[in-house]
Amino acid sequence: MIAVSEAEILFRAPRPYWARGYFHSRSTFSYQPGTLFQLEQTNRPTFDDSLHAPLLSYALPYAPEAWIAVAEWTGLPSFRQHSQSELGSALFFLPERRAWFDKVEREGEFLRLHVRCAKAHAEGLIVRGGWWLRHGAPSSFEARVRDGEARIGIPDEWENLHLYLIGPQDEVFDYHRQDPKGSAGHPAIPMTKEELASRTDAAIRSVQGGEGARVEFKPFIHLSSTKATEIARTVIAFANTEGGDLLFGVEKDCSVVGIEIDVMRHAPRPTPSLAECVEKYAGAIVSAIKDNVAPDLDIEATPVVIRNHSVLVVRVPRAATPPCYDVQSKRIWVRRGSNNVPADPAADLPQLYARASRLEPPIGSLGQLEV
């Protein structure tokens, strides 16, 4: 039971389990930060393969798969079908309007943070946090909020950033966290103009050169569709070979079609800006890769503009501890030209294990992975 002012909301369910968590502003649930209460059933519901069939109903819009319709109804940007943790749950979100980051923007060597707050919390707000390189020590900072703004000096070379809005009673009102894999909070703070120009030029060269051993083109892929498995397969193949770039919004014939129409179509209501939609999609892609590929990889997702279209570049590094494999199927893939092919047990696997400084596979590992 949750008390809200003088009202009470009562959930009843057999053998329920309560969970709660604090969410930053601009989350899936609200523009303001707040607390999410989740009422889970002990026994999760089961689903059959019929949800992969088209949704055909007189009263409902057509969908090529029922899962796609479910994803649109729930408004969850990264819907993972059977493995979605919220299935079988009742969600209740309580937004807070005490204080939050309204806007985060870059101005040369500074970050300008626009803060909105209730009058009762307007005094004494500070922003604390830190930035650091991927393998470096963090550098901390502090800035006071004055007239609804705070400014923080920050260098060009940072890769990780944490921002926390804190009150004088140690209340954490809002936060923003960002690393090369994505951001939690506001849309990712853009890289410098020079960095973005370099990434854009590299993407343009990839489009001009066509698909190959280190480049693959994809249209927009809804993560609840069966085609989402192709993403993990390509990431695994790239990581097990020489790394590579996945470009979403480019067709096989090198025509740039962009992802802007699809990301806006699948955005929750009210519809956020195009930049926010693309950023949410980038985060969902990275999350799906992390859920389906092991071991973990340092994936970078960068939105760029090519021929007036939004294109998402997902950069996959060469794996340091191969072989990478599919978490669900345990399959291992490698790259052959522009194709993903199953790893050859005799030719590919010894090389992959040797790369990881293991001249022989660990005992039992080949019995768990399929090739």
MARDO-927720 format. One line per field, with one value per residue (C-alpha): x, y, z; residue in one letter; residue number from 1. Coordinates in Angstrom, 1 decimal, m for minus. Layout:
<sedos>
X: c(X ...)
Y: c(Y ...)
Z: c(Z ...)
aa: c(a ...)
i: c(NUM ...)
</sedos>
This chain:
<sedos>
X: c(0.0 1.3 0.0 m0.1 m1.1 m4.6 m5.2 m4.2 m3.5 m3.9 m2.5 m3.5 m1.8 m1.0 2.5 3.7 7.2 7.8 10.8 11.6 14.2 15.0 15.1 16.8 15.0 14.1 13.8 11.4 8.8 8.8 10.5 11.1 13.1 11.1 10.6 9.4 7.5 7.3 4.9 6.1 4.5 6.6 5.7 6.5 4.0 4.9 4.5 4.5 5.7 2.4 3.6 6.1 3.1 1.4 m1.1 m4.4 m7.4 m10.5 m10.1 m6.3 m3.7 m1.7 1.8 4.1 4.7 2.6 5.8 6.2 2.7 3.4 6.6 4.6 1.8 4.2 6.4 9.6 12.4 14.4 11.8 13.5 10.5 10.5 13.4 11.9 12.1 8.8 6.7 4.0 4.5 2.4 4.5 3.7 5.9 5.9 7.5 9.3 9.2 11.7 14.8 16.1 18.5 16.3 19.1 22.7 24.7 28.3 29.9 33.5 35.5 32.5 29.3 26.3 23.7 20.2 18.4 14.7 13.4 10.5 10.9 11.4 14.5 16.0 18.7 22.0 21.9 25.2 26.4 29.1 30.6 33.7 35.1 37.9 39.4 38.4 41.4 42.4 41.7 38.7 38.9 36.2 34.4 31.8 29.7 27.0 23.7 23.0 19.9 19.1 22.4 25.8 28.9 31.6 35.0 35.7 38.5 38.0 39.4 37.0 35.2 33.2 31.2 29.0 26.8 24.7 22.3 22.5 20.7 22.0 20.4 22.3 19.3 20.2 17.6 18.8 21.8 23.4 26.0 27.7 30.4 31.3 28.5 25.7 24.1 21.7 19.8 19.9 20.8 24.6 26.6 28.1 31.7 33.8 33.2 36.6 35.7 32.3 33.7 36.2 33.5 31.3 34.1 34.9 31.2 31.0 34.1 32.4 29.3 31.3 33.4 30.5 30.2 33.3 35.3 34.9 31.7 28.1 25.0 21.6 18.2 16.4 15.8 13.1 14.7 11.6 11.7 13.5 16.0 17.5 19.5 21.4 22.9 24.5 25.7 27.6 29.0 30.4 31.9 33.5 34.9 36.3 38.0 39.3 36.5 34.3 31.4 27.7 25.9 22.2 20.2 22.2 20.9 23.0 23.3 25.0 21.9 21.5 17.9 18.4 16.6 14.9 11.4 11.4 12.8 10.2 7.4 8.4 9.0 6.9 4.3 4.7 7.3 10.7 13.1 14.8 18.2 16.7 15.0 18.2 20.1 17.5 17.7 21.5 21.3 18.8 21.2 24.1 22.0 20.8 24.4 25.4 22.5 23.3 27.1 29.8 32.3 31.6 32.8 33.5 30.8 30.6 27.4 27.7 24.9 26.1 24.4 25.1 23.3 20.8 19.8 20.4 22.8 23.9 27.4 28.1 31.8 32.8 36.4 38.6 38.0 40.8 39.6 38.0 36.1 33.0 29.8 26.0 24.7 21.4 22.7 26.3 27.4 30.6 30.9 33.8 33.9 34.7 34.7 31.3 29.7 29.3 30.1 30.3 33.8 35.7 36.7 40.0 41.1 39.4 39.1 42.8 43.6 41.0 42.2 45.8 44.9 43.6 47.0 45.5 47.2 44.7 41.0 40.0 38.7 35.1 34.7 34.2 31.5 29.5 29.9 28.5 30.5)
Y: c(0.0 3.5 6.7 9.8 12.9 11.9 9.2 5.6 3.2 m0.5 m3.3 m6.8 m9.8 m13.4 m13.7 m10.3 m8.8 m5.1 m3.4 0.3 2.5 6.1 7.4 10.4 13.1 12.4 8.7 6.4 7.3 11.0 14.3 14.8 12.5 10.2 6.8 3.8 1.1 m2.3 m5.0 m8.3 m11.8 m14.6 m16.7 m14.9 m15.3 m17.6 m16.8 m19.0 m18.3 m16.9 m13.4 m13.6 m13.9 m10.8 m9.0 m9.2 m7.7 m5.8 m3.3 m2.9 m1.5 m4.1 m5.0 m7.5 m9.1 m9.0 m8.2 m5.0 m3.9 m4.7 m2.6 0.4 0.0 m0.1 2.8 1.0 2.0 m1.2 m4.0 m7.4 m9.7 m12.7 m11.5 m8.0 m7.7 m5.7 m8.5 m9.6 m6.5 m3.5 m0.3 2.9 6.0 9.0 12.0 14.5 18.3 19.4 20.1 18.6 19.2 20.9 21.2 20.2 21.8 22.3 25.7 25.3 24.3 24.5 22.6 24.9 23.2 24.7 23.7 24.0 23.7 24.4 27.6 25.6 24.0 27.0 27.8 25.9 23.5 22.3 20.1 17.5 14.9 14.0 13.2 10.8 8.9 5.3 3.9 7.0 8.4 10.6 14.4 15.7 19.1 21.2 24.1 26.1 26.7 30.4 31.9 28.4 27.8 26.2 26.1 23.4 23.5 20.3 19.3 17.9 14.5 13.2 9.9 9.4 12.0 12.0 14.9 14.9 17.7 17.7 19.7 20.9 18.0 15.5 15.0 13.7 15.3 14.4 12.9 12.5 9.8 9.3 7.0 5.8 3.3 5.8 8.1 7.9 11.1 13.8 13.1 12.4 15.6 15.9 15.5 18.4 19.6 18.2 14.7 14.7 15.8 13.0 10.4 11.8 11.7 8.1 7.2 8.9 7.0 3.8 4.6 5.3 2.2 m0.2 m3.2 m5.2 m7.0 m4.0 m2.3 m3.5 m1.5 m1.9 m0.2 0.8 m2.4 m2.6 m4.5 m6.5 m8.0 m11.3 m9.2 m8.0 m11.2 m10.0 m7.2 m9.5 m11.8 m9.0 m7.6 m11.0 m11.5 m8.1 m8.6 m12.0 m10.7 m7.1 m5.0 m2.9 m0.4 m1.0 1.8 2.0 4.0 2.8 0.3 m2.5 m0.5 2.3 4.6 6.6 6.5 7.5 6.3 9.6 8.6 5.2 6.5 9.3 6.8 4.5 7.3 7.5 10.2 13.1 12.8 14.1 15.8 13.9 14.1 12.6 9.8 8.9 8.9 6.6 4.3 4.3 3.4 0.6 m0.8 m0.8 m2.4 m5.1 m5.9 m6.1 m8.5 m10.8 m10.8 m12.1 m11.2 m7.5 m5.1 m1.4 m0.5 3.1 4.5 7.8 9.6 11.4 13.3 12.1 13.6 15.2 11.9 10.7 7.6 5.7 4.4 1.6 0.9 m2.6 m3.1 m6.1 m8.4 m8.5 m11.8 m13.8 m15.7 m13.6 m15.6 m15.3 m15.5 m17.3 m19.7 m20.0 m19.7 m18.1 m16.1 m14.6 m12.2 m13.4 m10.5 m8.9 m12.0 m13.4 m17.1 m19.7 m20.1 m23.1 m25.3 m26.3 m23.1 m20.2 m21.3 m22.0 m18.5 m16.9 m18.5 m17.7 m14.1 m14.2 m15.6 m19.0 m21.4 m24.1 m23.7 m23.9 m27.3 m27.7 m24.5 m26.1 m28.2 m25.1 m23.1 m24.1 m23.6)
Z: c(0.0 m0.9 0.8 m1.4 0.5 1.8 m0.8 m0.6 m3.5 m2.7 m4.9 m4.2 m5.7 m4.6 m3.2 m4.4 m4.1 m3.7 m5.3 m5.4 m7.1 m7.6 m11.2 m12.7 m14.6 m18.3 m17.6 m19.4 m16.8 m16.3 m17.1 m13.4 m11.2 m8.9 m7.2 m9.1 m7.1 m8.8 m7.6 m9.0 m9.0 m7.6 m10.6 m13.8 m16.7 m19.5 m23.2 m26.3 m29.9 m30.9 m29.9 m32.8 m35.2 m36.7 m34.6 m36.6 m34.9 m36.0 m33.1 m33.0 m35.4 m37.4 m36.2 m37.9 m34.5 m31.3 m29.4 m31.3 m30.4 m26.7 m26.8 m28.2 m25.7 m22.7 m24.0 m23.0 m25.3 m24.9 m24.8 m24.6 m25.1 m22.7 m20.7 m20.0 m16.2 m15.9 m17.4 m14.9 m12.8 m11.8 m12.0 m10.0 m10.5 m8.1 m9.7 m7.5 m8.2 m5.6 m7.7 m11.0 m13.9 m16.5 m19.2 m19.5 m22.3 m23.3 m23.7 m24.8 m21.7 m19.4 m18.7 m18.0 m15.8 m15.7 m12.5 m11.7 m8.2 m5.8 m3.8 m0.6 m2.0 m3.9 m1.3 m0.8 m3.8 m5.1 m7.9 m7.1 m9.2 m11.2 m14.6 m15.7 m18.6 m19.1 m17.2 m15.2 m11.7 m11.3 m10.9 m8.6 m8.8 m6.9 m8.0 m6.3 m8.0 m8.3 m10.0 m11.4 m13.0 m12.2 m14.4 m14.3 m16.0 m17.9 m20.4 m23.9 m23.2 m20.5 m21.2 m18.0 m16.2 m13.0 m11.9 m8.7 m7.6 m3.8 m1.1 2.3 4.1 1.9 m0.3 m3.8 m6.0 m9.5 m11.3 m14.7 m15.5 m18.8 m20.3 m23.8 m23.7 m23.1 m20.5 m17.6 m17.2 m19.9 m23.5 m23.8 m23.6 m27.1 m27.8 m29.1 m32.6 m33.7 m32.3 m33.9 m37.2 m37.1 m36.3 m39.1 m41.7 m40.8 m41.1 m44.5 m45.7 m44.5 m46.5 m49.6 m49.3 m48.7 m46.4 m45.7 m43.0 m40.6 m41.7 m41.8 m42.6 m40.9 m41.2 m38.0 m36.1 m33.4 m30.5 m29.9 m33.4 m34.3 m36.4 m33.1 m33.0 m36.1 m34.0 m31.5 m34.2 m36.0 m32.8 m31.8 m35.3 m35.2 m31.7 m32.6 m35.7 m36.0 m34.6 m36.8 m37.1 m37.4 m39.1 m38.4 m41.0 m44.1 m46.6 m48.2 m51.4 m49.5 m49.6 m46.4 m45.2 m41.6 m38.4 m37.6 m38.7 m36.9 m33.6 m33.5 m34.4 m31.5 m28.9 m25.8 m25.5 m25.2 m28.0 m27.0 m29.4 m32.2 m30.4 m27.3 m29.3 m31.1 m27.8 m26.2 m29.2 m28.9 m25.2 m26.0 m28.6 m26.2 m23.4 m25.8 m26.8 m23.1 m22.4 m25.3 m25.8 m23.4 m22.3 m21.9 m24.6 m24.6 m27.1 m28.3 m29.9 m31.7 m33.5 m36.7 m39.5 m43.1 m46.1 m43.7 m42.1 m38.6 m38.6 m35.5 m35.5 m33.1 m32.8 m31.7 m30.5 m31.1 m28.1 m25.6 m24.1 m26.9 m27.8 m27.6 m27.8 m27.8 m24.2 m25.3 m28.0 m26.8 m30.5 m31.6 m34.8 m36.8 m39.7 m43.3 m45.7 m45.2 m43.7 m40.2 m40.1 m37.4 m35.9 m37.2 m34.2 m35.8 m37.4 m35.5 m31.9 m31.3 m32.6 m30.5 m27.3 m28.2 m28.5 m24.9 m23.9 m23.3 m25.6 m24.8 m24.1 m20.4 m19.4 m20.2 m22.1 m25.5 m24.1 m23.2 m26.4 m29.8 m33.0)
aa: c(m i a v s e a e i l f r a p r p y w a r g y f h s r s t f s y q p g t l f q l e q t n r p t f d d s l h a p l l s y a l p y a p e a w i a v a e w t g l p s f r q h s q s e l g s a l f f l p e r r a w f d k v e r e g e f l r l h v r c a k a h a e g l i v r g g w w l r h g a p s s f e a r v r d g e a r i g i p d e w e n l h l y l i g p q d e v f d y h r q d p k g s a g h p a i p m t k e e l a s r t d a a i r s v q g g e g a r v e f k p f i h l s s t k a t e i a r t v i a f a n t e g g d l l f g v e k d c s v v g i e i d v m r h a p r p t p s l a e c v e k y a g a i v s a i k d n v a p d l d i e a t p v v i r n h s v l v v r v p r a a t p p c y d v q s k r i w v r r g s n n v p a d p a a d l p q l y a r a s r l e p p i g s l g q l e v)
i: c(1 2 3 4 5 6 7 8 9 10 11 12 13 14 15 16 17 18 19 20 21 22 23 24 25 26 27 28 29 30 31 32 33 34 35 36 37 38 39 40 41 42 43 44 45 46 47 48 49 50 51 52 53 54 55 56 57 58 59 60 61 62 63 64 65 66 67 68 69 70 71 72 73 74 75 76 77 78 79 80 81 82 83 84 85 86 87 88 89 90 91 92 93 94 95 96 97 98 99 100 101 102 103 104 105 106 107 108 109 110 111 112 113 114 115 116 117 118 119 120 121 122 123 124 125 126 127 128 129 130 131 132 133 134 135 136 137 138 139 140 141 142 143 144 145 146 147 148 149 150 151 152 153 154 155 156 157 158 159 160 161 162 163 164 165 166 167 168 169 170 171 172 173 174 175 176 177 178 179 180 181 182 183 184 185 186 187 188 189 190 191 192 193 194 195 196 197 198 199 200 201 202 203 204 205 206 207 208 209 210 211 212 213 214 215 216 217 218 219 220 221 222 223 224 225 226 227 228 229 230 231 232 233 234 235 236 237 238 239 240 241 242 243 244 245 246 247 248 249 250 251 252 253 254 255 256 257 258 259 260 261 262 263 264 265 266 267 268 269 270 271 272 273 274 275 276 277 278 279 280 281 282 283 284 285 286 287 288 289 290 291 292 293 294 295 296 297 298 299 300 301 302 303 304 305 306 307 308 309 310 311 312 313 314 315 316 317 318 319 320 321 322 323 324 325 326 327 328 329 330 331 332 333 334 335 336 337 338 339 340 341 342 343 344 345 346 347 348 349 350 351 352 353 354 355 356 357 358 359 360 361 362 363 364 365 366 367 368 369 370 371)
</sedos>
